[in-house]
Amino acid sequence: MVKEKIALVTIRYGKDINGGAEYHCRMLAERLVDDYDVEVLTTCIRNYKTGINELPECEEVVNGVLVHRFKAEPVSPEKHKLYSKKEKPARKCRRFLFRIGILGYLANMFPIWKCRRAVELKAFQSYPFYSPNMCQFVRNNKDKYKVFIPVNMAESTTFFTAIEVPEKTILIPTMHNQGVFFKAIQTEVMTKVAYIGFNVEAEQKLAEKVFGKHMSPHGIISVGIEEPELALWAETQKKYKLPEDYLLYVGRVDPDKMGKIFDYFISYKKEYPQSSLQLVLVGGINFAQLPFERQDVLYTGFVSDEEKMVILQHAKIVINPSKFESLSLILLEAMNRGKPLIVNGKCDVLKEHCVNSDYAALYYTGKRDFITKLHKLDVSESLRLAMGKKAVEYVRKNYDWSVILKRLKNIIETV
């Protein structure tokens, strides 16, 4: 039996690519190969910050998935800041209307906004990940694929795929309250694609308030989590000089993700100097220079999936300080391992996980709250164990792969 061909679209792809949306895409692709002929359309960029085409423009098979790599060739990249400045008024206007609670109502009357469309289009084309060759490939081969599944609506790869083949597009937006999602041009995507699959209810509600009742058919698809084999703890601990008691952060180590967590942690250690807790940061480092070089702050850099999981397994507490999440895979991975978490309360998605899991994770709303809650977790083993038990139950009930794939395959078959 010949399998139907589907294509997932992402800005970067590979086993050594560190990024939530990219990892999300890879997990879906590798789990759909049993039922479909799965391909991935992506760029030749490896490093998110540099935007350099480090990988060859080619086709390669990665874990049963045919990967098409296209060179990123932004148009007039030197003018990107200029275009972003020119498009800003429309974006700020829409975001202001959202903040005062009337954008959704206006979207009900005017579902597609075209103010500053030309300059917003130029801004997308000047993005580091814009690939004319990928756009041409989609245009020339769209009849060969049953569906296209672009991940992360903030990226130009998603926008141009969705605009080219809206009737075949199942969009996974990974949306949060950030400027790029308020571009007027996004109204074309969110009202014309075949289906929109959100990760959590908070993300879906946010989109409904931005794009109104004319938004395309939509619902929760979400994603499950990987359970790779663990690396040997003794070897991993020695390799990265890991302590026994540590607060763990996993993800891109950059200002956008880290927020004020360094300041908060250092303040905690000043207030509770008797604590043996250290801060361990796992992931690619995107600071020009390390912000802190202290004995109780340790940077591992990029690690393998197996090493990441064993580091996660031995963490005392896990933290996600990001304000911008549409799901948080690391939160789910930590919960699945029975780890207590502390997360940023300014992120509605992370707060939703806390509430829905009966507080298997705690959220903080500022430095004082952070210090108080981290101290409770640091000193109370019984609290950590109780939260860990609830966390495991929460993940198994809501994020089992059989549930996720059934939802997604049903949508693929109906598009």
Helices and strands as residue ranges (DSSP letters): E 5-9, H 20-32, E 37-43, E 59-62, E 65-70, G 77-79, H 80-99, H 103-109, H 117-125, H 132-141, G 142-144, E 147-150, H 156-164, G 166-168, E 170-171, G 179-182, H 186-192, E 195-198, H 201-211, G 212-214, E 218-220, H 233-240, E 246-250, H 255-258, H 261-271, E 278-282, E 297-301, H 305-313, E 317-320, H 329-336, E 341-344, H 348-356, E 361-364, H 367-379, H 381-398, H 401-414
